[in-house]
């Protein structure tokens, strides 16, 4: 007995708004944690061995907050 009916996938169902918010918050805090870790490591330990590497880490850390803000507010409309 064959079934030729198309079965809807569970992945086609959108996530609930509360779950989307939790995911965005999780990503925001993860990205900001990485930013903070990079800055602290760059200017406490890495600068002792390589100042250019510490500056590079700081430059990467400077780019992360705008990305985190975009990820954290994605889909939220201000008014």
Secondary structure as UniProt FT lines:
FT   HELIX           10..12
FT   HELIX           17..41
FT   HELIX           42..46
FT   HELIX           47..49
FT   HELIX           51..73
FT   TURN            74..75
//
